[in-house]
Amino acid sequence: MAKSFKQLDAQLSDYIRNRSRISVQSSRMNSKLEKYVLRILTEVLEKLGQSRYIEMLYTITKEMAINGVKANQKRVFFEDLGLDIRNHEHYDKGLAQFKENFSEKMADEYGKRCLARGVFVKINIIYASEGLVVEVINNTPVIEIEEVRMREKMRKAMEYNDIAEFYMDNMDNTEGAGLGIALIMILLKSENIDPNLFRIQTQASETVARVEIPFSDKYVTIRSKEINQVGNHK
């Protein structure tokens, strides 16, 4: 059974000190969760002697979580309108209505609806002296049209080192998620971290956004392990 913020808050420092992984699950992104995530990242990075990454990693984690929460809420919104999200005509109609109606109040309401339907985002923070991984898992899959657009945003973001420049060049056709993806990749570049260490994987029942931060040359990235596995199965 998941523990409440209050229960976790009292035990958080002990968890971080004695473990190498901590997880938080929620159906909405609010100030309480944001503060809690910031505290976790701050204590973890201070423990590892990597405080320089606190602001960057908090921004990246928040962006991944917001994107996941919004994707989940969009799913529920489509269901409530009786629209098939995989139907292109329905998708365009539903997306236009979602954008038009989206507000902080709506996000709060749909957070409650997601909770009632068992739709959530889970943040996993896995850490060791060699490096740290943040995974944001939302338990809804990405449909094909969204995946194509997402991959295109990631490809475009590779070309930029400045978020303002990216925004000016793409302001007419970029959603919030597109800016979030670009921001994550540009932040990694600013710390001389390979932007390919930010990945989004789509599976049958969930979507996983993941970023890896190596702290030493001894860190073996999950990405390199995956590439090796593919190579070995050829």
C-alpha positions in Angstrom: 0.0 0.0 0.0 1.3 3.4 -1.0 2.3 5.7 1.9 1.1 9.3 2.3 3.3 12.3 1.9 3.1 12.8 5.7 4.3 9.2 6.4 7.1 9.5 3.9 8.1 12.9 5.0 9.0 11.7 8.5 11.1 8.8 7.1 12.6 10.4 4.0 16.1 11.1 5.2 16.4 7.6 6.5 15.2 6.1 3.2 17.7 8.2 1.2 20.5 7.3 3.6 19.9 3.6 3.6 18.6 2.9 0.1 19.6 3.3 -3.5 16.1 3.9 -4.9 13.0 6.0 -4.0 9.7 6.3 -5.7 6.8 8.7 -5.6 3.4 8.2 -7.3 0.7 10.7 -8.1 -2.2 11.4 -10.5 -1.6 15.2 -10.6 1.3 17.7 -10.3 0.8 20.2 -7.6 3.0 22.4 -5.4 3.1 19.8 -2.6 4.5 17.1 -5.0 6.9 19.6 -6.6 8.3 20.6 -3.1 8.6 16.9 -2.2 10.4 16.0 -5.4 12.8 18.9 -4.8 13.5 17.8 -1.3 14.2 14.2 -2.4 16.6 15.3 -5.2 18.3 17.8 -2.9 19.0 15.2 -0.2 20.0 12.5 -2.7 22.4 14.8 -4.5 23.9 16.2 -1.3 24.5 12.7 0.0 26.3 11.9 -3.3 28.3 15.2 -3.2 26.7 16.3 -6.5 24.8 19.4 -5.3 25.6 21.2 -8.5 23.0 19.2 -10.4 20.0 20.0 -8.0 18.5 22.8 -10.0 19.0 21.2 -13.4 17.7 17.7 -12.3 14.7 19.2 -10.5 13.7 21.2 -13.7 14.1 18.0 -15.8 12.2 15.8 -13.4 9.4 18.4 -13.2 9.1 18.7 -17.0 9.0 14.9 -17.4 6.3 14.6 -14.7 4.2 17.4 -16.1 4.3 15.8 -19.6 3.3 12.5 -18.1 0.5 13.9 -16.0 -0.8 15.9 -19.0 -0.7 12.9 -21.3 -2.8 10.9 -18.8 -5.3 13.7 -18.3 -5.7 14.1 -22.1 -6.5 10.3 -22.3 -9.3 10.7 -19.7 -10.5 13.9 -21.3 -11.0 12.0 -24.6 -12.8 9.1 -22.8 -15.2 11.6 -21.2 -16.0 13.1 -24.6 -16.5 9.7 -26.1 -13.7 10.2 -28.6 -11.4 7.5 -29.9 -7.9 8.9 -29.4 -6.5 6.6 -32.1 -8.9 8.0 -34.7 -7.1 10.9 -36.5 -10.3 12.9 -36.9 -11.3 12.4 -33.3 -7.7 13.1 -32.2 -7.6 16.5 -33.9 -11.0 17.5 -32.6 -10.3 16.3 -29.0 -6.8 17.9 -28.9 -8.2 21.3 -30.0 -10.8 21.1 -27.2 -8.3 19.9 -24.7 -6.0 22.9 -25.4 -8.9 25.4 -25.4 -10.3 24.2 -22.1 -7.0 23.4 -20.3 -6.5 25.4 -17.1 -5.2 24.9 -13.5 -8.7 24.2 -12.3 -9.2 21.6 -15.1 -5.8 20.0 -14.3 -6.9 19.6 -10.7 -10.2 18.1 -11.6 -8.7 15.7 -14.1 -6.1 14.8 -11.6 -8.9 13.5 -9.4 -10.5 11.7 -12.3 -7.2 10.0 -13.1 -6.9 8.9 -9.5 -10.4 7.5 -9.5 -9.5 5.5 -12.7 -6.1 4.3 -11.5 -4.2 6.4 -14.0 -1.0 7.8 -12.5 2.6 8.9 -12.9 5.4 7.2 -11.0 8.7 8.9 -10.4 11.6 6.6 -9.7 15.0 8.0 -8.5 17.8 5.4 -8.6 21.2 6.5 -7.4 24.7 5.4 -6.6 28.1 7.1 -6.3 28.7 6.5 -10.1 25.5 8.1 -11.4 21.8 8.7 -11.0 18.7 7.8 -13.0 15.3 9.5 -12.9 12.4 7.6 -14.5 8.9 9.0 -15.0 6.4 6.3 -15.9 2.8 7.0 -16.8 0.5 4.0 -17.2 -1.0 5.0 -20.5 0.7 4.3 -23.8 1.6 6.9 -26.5 -0.4 6.6 -29.7 1.4 6.4 -33.0 0.6 10.0 -34.1 2.0 11.4 -30.8 5.1 9.2 -30.9 5.9 10.5 -34.4 5.5 14.1 -33.3 7.5 13.4 -30.1 10.5 11.9 -32.0 10.5 14.8 -34.4 10.6 17.3 -31.5 13.6 15.3 -30.0 15.3 15.4 -33.4 14.8 19.1 -33.7 15.9 19.8 -30.2 19.3 18.2 -30.9 20.1 21.1 -33.2 19.8 23.8 -30.4 21.8 24.9 -27.4 19.5 27.8 -26.4 15.8 27.3 -25.4 14.9 30.9 -26.4 16.3 30.2 -29.9 14.4 26.9 -30.1 11.1 28.7 -29.1 11.5 31.5 -31.6 12.2 29.0 -34.4 9.3 26.7 -33.4 6.7 29.0 -31.7 4.0 28.4 -34.4 4.0 24.6 -34.1 5.3 23.7 -30.7 3.2 22.5 -27.8 4.2 22.8 -24.2 5.5 19.2 -24.4 7.7 20.1 -27.3 9.3 23.0 -25.3 9.7 20.6 -22.3 11.6 18.1 -24.4 13.8 20.8 -25.9 14.5 22.3 -22.5 15.6 18.9 -21.0 18.0 18.2 -23.9 19.4 21.8 -23.8 19.9 21.6 -20.0 21.9 18.3 -20.4 24.0 19.9 -23.1 24.8 22.9 -20.9 26.3 20.5 -18.3 28.2 18.6 -21.1 26.0 15.5 -20.6 25.1 13.5 -23.7 21.4 14.5 -24.6 20.9 11.0 -25.8 20.8 10.0 -22.1 17.3 11.5 -22.2 15.0 8.8 -23.6 11.3 8.2 -24.0 10.2 4.6 -24.5 6.7 3.6 -25.4 5.3 0.2 -24.4 1.9 -1.5 -24.7 0.6 -0.2 -21.4 2.9 2.6 -20.4 5.3 5.4 -21.4 8.7 5.7 -19.7 10.7 9.0 -19.8 14.2 8.6 -18.4 17.3 10.7 -17.9 20.7 9.5 -16.7 23.3 11.6 -15.1 26.8 10.0 -14.9 29.0 11.2 -12.0 32.1 9.2 -13.1 33.7 7.3 -15.9 32.7 4.1 -14.1 29.0 4.6 -14.7 27.6 2.2 -17.3 24.5 3.8 -18.9 21.2 1.9 -19.3 21.3 3.2 -22.9 24.6 1.4 -23.6 23.3 -1.8 -22.0 20.2 -1.6 -24.2 22.3 -1.1 -27.4 24.5 -4.0 -26.4 21.5 -6.2 -25.9 20.2 -5.3 -29.3 23.6 -6.1 -30.8 23.8 -9.4 -29.1 20.4 -10.5 -30.4 21.2 -9.8 -34.0 
